């Protein structure tokens, strides 16, 4: 995600909206990072905060590692045509899955606050191509060096 922002900056792109990247901690301990962010900025229980109205989209990049292989639009059928256009216009990216499936991740607090969240499934680590990444290569090199 940081690389995407670096590219936008290098190209001089001036988005009409603010783009934020959130890296949530403690997902497995109870979604603590994303839950705290939502509570501080978007909604505290049933009470929406002013910043709630400023959210146009939330994209959850989670569920594994490797290339994005699809989009689960979480029963939000209104966004299906938009994502279908993305897939159709970018066949070289290898994104082939588009479906209504609901999955749970750090997006749950956002969904509970009324912000629909598409989730992007990733390649599983069980495939050779997904396992041989710069991150894995780095870990293997560090392990071999110790």
Secondary structure as GFF3:
##gff-version 3
##sequence-region A 1 146
A	DSSP	alpha_helix	2	11	.	.	.	ID=ss1
A	DSSP	alpha_helix	32	41	.	.	.	ID=ss2
A	DSSP	beta_strand	43	44	.	.	.	ID=ss3
A	DSSP	beta_strand	47	48	.	.	.	ID=ss4
A	DSSP	three_ten_helix	50	54	.	.	.	ID=ss5
A	DSSP	beta_strand	59	61	.	.	.	ID=ss6
A	DSSP	beta_strand	70	72	.	.	.	ID=ss7
A	DSSP	three_ten_helix	77	79	.	.	.	ID=ss8
A	DSSP	alpha_helix	80	89	.	.	.	ID=ss9
A	DSSP	three_ten_helix	91	93	.	.	.	ID=ss10
A	DSSP	beta_strand	97	99	.	.	.	ID=ss11
A	DSSP	alpha_helix	108	112	.	.	.	ID=ss12
A	DSSP	beta_strand	118	120	.	.	.	ID=ss13
A	DSSP	alpha_helix	128	131	.	.	.	ID=ss14
A	DSSP	alpha_helix	134	145	.	.	.	ID=ss15
###
